[in-house]
Amino acid sequence: MDRPIRFRITLLLLVPLVSLIALWVFAVVLTGGDGARLVAIGTLADTVAGPSEQVVAELQRERLASVRALRSSPGERARRTELARQRTATDRAVTDFRTRAAGADSAEIRPHLATLTAGFAELPALRGRVDAGGDPLPVIQHYSRMITAVYRMYDSMVLVPDFSMYQEGRAVTALGEVKELLSRERALISAVDLAGRMTPAERLAFRETVATRRFLHGWALADLGSELGGPHQRLAASPVAARFARIEDRIGAAAPGLALSAQETGSWEAGTDALWAAVERNQARTAELLRARTGPAATEIWVQLAVAGGIGLLAVLVSVLITVRFGGRLAGELAGLRDAARELAGVRLPRLVERLRAGDPHPGELEPLPSGGHTAEIAGIARAFTSVQRTAVAAAIEQAALRAGVSRVFVNLARRNQALLHRQLGHLDAMQRKADDPDVLAELFRLDHLTTRMRRHAENLIVLSGETPGRGWRHPIPIYDVLRAAVAEIENYPRVEIQPAPSGALAGHAVADIIHLIAELAENATLFSPPQTTVQVRSELSPGALLIHIEDRGLGLPPAQLEALNQQLSAAPDFDLADTEHLGLFVVARLAVRHGIGVSLAPSVYGGLTATIYMPATLVVPQATPTLRPITATEEGSLPRRERSTGPPPSVGE
């Protein structure tokens, strides 16, 4: 399927352009995704992180209060009252967290929220176990699992695109877990019974908690920068932290079953409270600093997005503009060249050929085709077309000169033959006047008839050459006489029946050409019909015109060939030297166009053809002026001679 050049150029340039747009979209989406993630993290920090920290703090206090209540004496109501107040505070924190987290729609934290919701649903059962009394270690582990789920949620929230910020966020989360492990140690120490003894399971849990806390603390401090990690490093090097570490080592290294003294538990309480206050203060400050960094980081990413996206968009627009302009200019140049070539082939060259055919010896020169623009290849094509144009013009001029020369040769030969034939007709006419023997007169008539036909054939060359034969009359000639004269110029005139003609005459200046035209059609009718059949010539006057019908009874023609012949008769094309079969029709078409006569062929009811001649009103004279004298002495074969001859006249229908 043919495609326009603009489509192909656009398709050619579309691939790199689409690739550029895809890269730009990818960069914008990637950068915008990072910025959107930071903004989302900031939103989650406000809606989820803050309330969840309060939940963690309340759960840690409730865990400690629950363990103390389990290890208190039955009559000690203060522990139970403290636990009841703490449970109320925990419920408020959980309710607030659920309310604010309900609006957070993040795929990262959704599973963790589900885990937390399930854990909160187990709080009533856990509290029932505490109220019923029992081993504090499972209680500690149950609370610890809920708190650990919160820190796993924090891990999913720190998946920020900035690596350094990611490291610091993970480190701050680890410090939060260090604080939770410290709280867990407090709960484990509080689980010591009144005798100061720790069960093997409690001591193992204590050692694991201490080891994990120290590992996370060291790992977190290694990833924190000086601004965020400075307070924690100073605290780790402080006497409070060192004294607390020694207490941890003594408790962890104690032999199984060895009871803790009151001094050890007292120093533990004091050291833990001091360290806990410092850790809580540093943790809050570090979280605030990290949260404050999220906004500027997001702003910086959005600025990068604006700069990179703007420059990329500008590059895309420039590329589109260049592509459209380049493709449009190239397509415009090619379209201009195409239009110029079409105009050359369809308008300018045909006009030049028409002027040459009309006999104009100086038809002018064709302007060269426009160069087509600044593209070298298109300009080269335009120059090639111009060269072809010059060659075509030269060939057309040469062909026209050749045709003119051939026409002049035809005219000269025809004129010479015509002059000789006119002289021969004159001599025959004189001999007919002097002869008295009927046989001699019959032979002279046959020679006269043969010479008349030869003259018509000679006039064919003159007509095909575009010239006008020399015969003509000053006065109108009756229609019937014109029909008789035309039939007299064909070989098989005895087969032609001329029906009675209407009164009237034809203009004298056109009589010779009309006789020639009717003779050619009548001769075709006799040639292409069986010899035993007749050809009828009918004429009738219609309003403002004369119709002449020449009907034969031959085999007719196929519809396609008949249509082609009618087009030839109406258009009067140039004579094709190779088409000698229809030479008579070329002559008929030329003569018809010369006088505005219409000629058409149609199937006959008898199976042959009917040639209809339409004479316009300008050629028909209502009242004929009978005159049989030709204009010049050389115009032999006129109507009077046929009347004077003793040969058989054309048959006339009754």
SULNOR-V242729 format. One record per residue. N is the residue number from 0. PSI is psi in whole degrees, -180 to 180 (999 if undefined). Layout:
n = (N & N)
psi = (PSI & PSI)
//
This chain:
n = (0 & 1 & 2 & 3 & 4 & 5 & 6 & 7 & 8 & 9 & 10 & 11 & 12 & 13 & 14 & 15 & 16 & 17 & 18 & 19 & 20 & 21 & 22 & 23 & 24 & 25 & 26 & 27 & 28 & 29 & 30 & 31 & 32 & 33 & 34 & 35 & 36 & 37 & 38 & 39 & 40 & 41 & 42 & 43 & 44 & 45 & 46 & 47 & 48 & 49 & 50 & 51 & 52 & 53 & 54 & 55 & 56 & 57 & 58 & 59 & 60 & 61 & 62 & 63 & 64 & 65 & 66 & 67 & 68 & 69 & 70 & 71 & 72 & 73 & 74 & 75 & 76 & 77 & 78 & 79 & 80 & 81 & 82 & 83 & 84 & 85 & 86 & 87 & 88 & 89 & 90 & 91 & 92 & 93 & 94 & 95 & 96 & 97 & 98 & 99 & 100 & 101 & 102 & 103 & 104 & 105 & 106 & 107 & 108 & 109 & 110 & 111 & 112 & 113 & 114 & 115 & 116 & 117 & 118 & 119 & 120 & 121 & 122 & 123 & 124 & 125 & 126 & 127 & 128 & 129 & 130 & 131 & 132 & 133 & 134 & 135 & 136 & 137 & 138 & 139 & 140 & 141 & 142 & 143 & 144 & 145 & 146 & 147 & 148 & 149 & 150 & 151 & 152 & 153 & 154 & 155 & 156 & 157 & 158 & 159 & 160 & 161 & 162 & 163 & 164 & 165 & 166 & 167 & 168 & 169 & 170 & 171 & 172 & 173 & 174 & 175 & 176 & 177 & 178 & 179 & 180 & 181 & 182 & 183 & 184 & 185 & 186 & 187 & 188 & 189 & 190 & 191 & 192 & 193 & 194 & 195 & 196 & 197 & 198 & 199 & 200 & 201 & 202 & 203 & 204 & 205 & 206 & 207 & 208 & 209 & 210 & 211 & 212 & 213 & 214 & 215 & 216 & 217 & 218 & 219 & 220 & 221 & 222 & 223 & 224 & 225 & 226 & 227 & 228 & 229 & 230 & 231 & 232 & 233 & 234 & 235 & 236 & 237 & 238 & 239 & 240 & 241 & 242 & 243 & 244 & 245 & 246 & 247 & 248 & 249 & 250 & 251 & 252 & 253 & 254 & 255 & 256 & 257 & 258 & 259 & 260 & 261 & 262 & 263 & 264 & 265 & 266 & 267 & 268 & 269 & 270 & 271 & 272 & 273 & 274 & 275 & 276 & 277 & 278 & 279 & 280 & 281 & 282 & 283 & 284 & 285 & 286 & 287 & 288 & 289 & 290 & 291 & 292 & 293 & 294 & 295 & 296 & 297 & 298 & 299 & 300 & 301 & 302 & 303 & 304 & 305 & 306 & 307 & 308 & 309 & 310 & 311 & 312 & 313 & 314 & 315 & 316 & 317 & 318 & 319 & 320 & 321 & 322 & 323 & 324 & 325 & 326 & 327 & 328 & 329 & 330 & 331 & 332 & 333 & 334 & 335 & 336 & 337 & 338 & 339 & 340 & 341 & 342 & 343 & 344 & 345 & 346 & 347 & 348 & 349 & 350 & 351 & 352 & 353 & 354 & 355 & 356 & 357 & 358 & 359 & 360 & 361 & 362 & 363 & 364 & 365 & 366 & 367 & 368 & 369 & 370 & 371 & 372 & 373 & 374 & 375 & 376 & 377 & 378 & 379 & 380 & 381 & 382 & 383 & 384 & 385 & 386 & 387 & 388 & 389 & 390 & 391 & 392 & 393 & 394 & 395 & 396 & 397 & 398 & 399 & 400 & 401 & 402 & 403 & 404 & 405 & 406 & 407 & 408 & 409 & 410 & 411 & 412 & 413 & 414 & 415 & 416 & 417 & 418 & 419 & 420 & 421 & 422 & 423 & 424 & 425 & 426 & 427 & 428 & 429 & 430 & 431 & 432 & 433 & 434 & 435 & 436 & 437 & 438 & 439 & 440 & 441 & 442 & 443 & 444 & 445 & 446 & 447 & 448 & 449 & 450 & 451 & 452 & 453 & 454 & 455 & 456 & 457 & 458 & 459 & 460 & 461 & 462 & 463 & 464 & 465 & 466 & 467 & 468 & 469 & 470 & 471 & 472 & 473 & 474 & 475 & 476 & 477 & 478 & 479 & 480 & 481 & 482 & 483 & 484 & 485 & 486 & 487 & 488 & 489 & 490 & 491 & 492 & 493 & 494 & 495 & 496 & 497 & 498 & 499 & 500 & 501 & 502 & 503 & 504 & 505 & 506 & 507 & 508 & 509 & 510 & 511 & 512 & 513 & 514 & 515 & 516 & 517 & 518 & 519 & 520 & 521 & 522 & 523 & 524 & 525 & 526 & 527 & 528 & 529 & 530 & 531 & 532 & 533 & 534 & 535 & 536 & 537 & 538 & 539 & 540 & 541 & 542 & 543 & 544 & 545 & 546 & 547 & 548 & 549 & 550 & 551 & 552 & 553 & 554 & 555 & 556 & 557 & 558 & 559 & 560 & 561 & 562 & 563 & 564 & 565 & 566 & 567 & 568 & 569 & 570 & 571 & 572 & 573 & 574 & 575 & 576 & 577 & 578 & 579 & 580 & 581 & 582 & 583 & 584 & 585 & 586 & 587 & 588 & 589 & 590 & 591 & 592 & 593 & 594 & 595 & 596 & 597 & 598 & 599 & 600 & 601 & 602 & 603 & 604 & 605 & 606 & 607 & 608 & 609 & 610 & 611 & 612 & 613 & 614 & 615 & 616 & 617 & 618 & 619 & 620 & 621 & 622 & 623 & 624 & 625 & 626 & 627 & 628 & 629 & 630 & 631 & 632 & 633 & 634 & 635 & 636 & 637 & 638 & 639 & 640 & 641 & 642 & 643 & 644 & 645 & 646 & 647 & 648 & 649 & 650 & 651 & 652 & 653)
psi = (132 & 136 & 143 & 154 & -31 & -39 & -44 & -41 & -43 & -42 & -37 & -41 & -11 & -32 & -55 & -31 & -44 & -38 & -44 & -44 & -39 & -42 & -41 & -44 & -41 & -45 & -42 & -44 & -41 & -48 & -43 & -34 & -39 & -46 & -42 & -35 & -42 & -41 & -41 & -38 & -40 & -39 & -43 & -34 & -35 & -38 & -27 & -49 & -47 & -54 & -35 & -33 & -40 & -38 & -43 & -45 & -43 & -38 & -38 & -42 & -41 & -37 & -47 & -42 & -36 & -42 & -43 & -37 & -35 & -32 & 5 & 164 & 155 & -30 & -1 & 99 & -20 & -40 & -40 & -39 & -44 & -41 & -40 & -44 & -40 & -37 & -39 & -44 & -40 & -42 & -39 & -43 & -40 & -43 & -44 & -41 & -44 & -40 & -45 & -31 & -14 & -28 & -4 & 116 & 86 & 129 & -28 & -40 & -5 & -45 & -37 & -37 & -38 & -40 & -42 & -41 & -41 & -38 & -41 & -32 & -22 & -5 & -45 & -42 & -40 & -41 & -35 & -39 & -39 & -44 & -32 & -12 & 164 & -164 & 128 & -21 & -47 & -34 & -46 & -44 & -35 & -48 & -38 & -35 & -40 & -43 & -39 & -36 & -34 & -43 & -30 & -33 & -38 & -38 & -40 & -22 & -16 & 19 & 70 & 154 & -25 & 122 & -42 & -40 & -35 & -44 & -46 & -39 & -42 & -37 & -41 & -40 & -40 & -38 & -34 & -39 & -32 & -42 & -41 & -39 & -36 & -41 & -36 & -38 & -42 & -41 & -38 & -41 & -36 & -19 & -5 & 137 & 177 & -24 & -5 & 15 & 146 & 135 & 158 & -39 & -40 & -40 & -40 & -42 & -38 & -47 & -44 & -40 & -42 & -44 & -44 & -41 & -46 & -39 & -50 & -37 & -45 & -42 & -39 & -43 & -30 & -30 & -12 & 145 & -178 & -36 & -46 & -36 & -11 & -53 & -38 & -38 & -40 & -39 & -40 & -29 & 3 & 159 & -31 & -46 & -37 & -44 & -39 & -38 & -37 & -39 & -42 & -41 & -41 & -43 & -42 & -28 & -2 & 147 & 150 & 135 & -10 & 130 & 149 & 136 & 164 & -32 & -41 & -45 & -34 & -46 & -33 & -45 & -44 & -46 & -39 & -42 & -42 & -46 & -39 & -44 & -43 & -43 & -42 & -40 & -46 & -39 & -43 & -42 & -41 & -42 & -39 & -42 & -43 & -40 & -34 & -27 & -21 & -42 & -55 & -37 & -42 & -41 & -42 & -40 & -40 & -36 & -44 & -40 & -43 & -43 & -53 & -43 & -39 & -46 & -43 & -41 & -40 & -42 & -41 & -45 & -42 & -41 & -43 & -43 & -46 & -42 & -48 & -43 & -44 & -49 & -42 & -41 & -44 & -45 & -37 & -41 & -45 & -39 & -40 & -43 & -41 & -45 & -40 & -41 & -40 & -42 & -39 & -47 & -33 & -19 & -58 & -48 & -45 & -37 & -41 & -44 & -39 & -41 & -39 & -40 & -32 & -6 & 11 & 116 & -18 & 79 & -8 & 173 & 148 & 138 & 146 & 153 & 146 & 150 & -18 & -6 & -153 & -1 & 127 & -42 & -42 & -40 & -38 & -40 & -41 & -42 & -38 & -41 & -39 & -42 & -43 & -37 & -45 & -42 & -43 & -41 & -43 & -42 & -40 & -42 & -43 & -41 & -41 & -41 & -40 & -45 & -42 & -40 & -43 & -42 & -41 & -39 & -46 & -46 & -44 & -47 & -43 & -40 & -43 & -46 & -38 & -42 & -44 & -42 & -37 & -42 & -40 & -40 & -37 & -44 & -43 & -39 & -42 & -42 & -38 & -36 & -32 & -22 & 142 & -19 & 126 & -37 & -41 & -41 & -38 & -42 & -41 & -38 & -43 & -40 & -40 & -45 & -42 & -39 & -38 & -43 & -39 & -38 & -39 & -40 & -36 & -38 & -26 & -43 & -38 & -43 & -46 & -25 & -3 & 6 & 175 & 130 & 160 & -9 & 151 & 163 & 147 & -34 & 157 & 151 & 137 & 148 & -43 & -40 & -37 & -43 & -43 & -43 & -38 & -44 & -31 & -15 & 8 & 163 & -48 & 49 & -27 & -22 & -5 & 129 & 122 & 116 & 157 & 133 & 152 & 158 & 145 & 177 & 168 & 147 & 137 & -35 & -20 & -3 & -45 & -45 & -35 & -41 & -45 & -45 & -47 & -37 & -41 & -44 & -39 & -37 & -40 & -39 & -38 & -32 & -35 & 32 & 155 & 146 & -23 & -5 & 167 & 159 & 127 & 138 & 116 & 151 & 148 & 149 & 129 & 170 & 108 & 15 & 165 & 129 & 130 & 127 & 127 & 112 & 129 & 176 & 48 & -154 & -10 & -170 & 153 & 153 & -40 & -45 & -38 & -41 & -41 & -41 & -38 & -39 & -40 & -40 & -32 & -30 & -21 & 64 & 170 & 147 & 129 & 118 & -24 & -14 & 74 & -14 & -34 & 34 & -42 & -35 & -34 & -43 & -44 & -45 & -43 & -47 & -38 & -45 & -34 & -36 & 10 & 31 & 139 & 132 & 132 & 152 & 139 & 154 & 143 & 155 & -17 & 2 & -11 & -139 & 153 & 118 & 121 & 127 & 125 & 109 & 120 & 163 & -24 & -20 & -11 & 128 & 123 & -45 & 113 & 144 & 104 & 116 & 137 & 11 & 125 & 170 & -46 & 165 & -22 & -14 & 74 & 178 & 19 & 174 & -37 & -39 & -40 & -36 & -32 & -21 & 154 & 3 & 170 & 126 & 165 & 147 & 148 & 127 & 147 & 999)
//
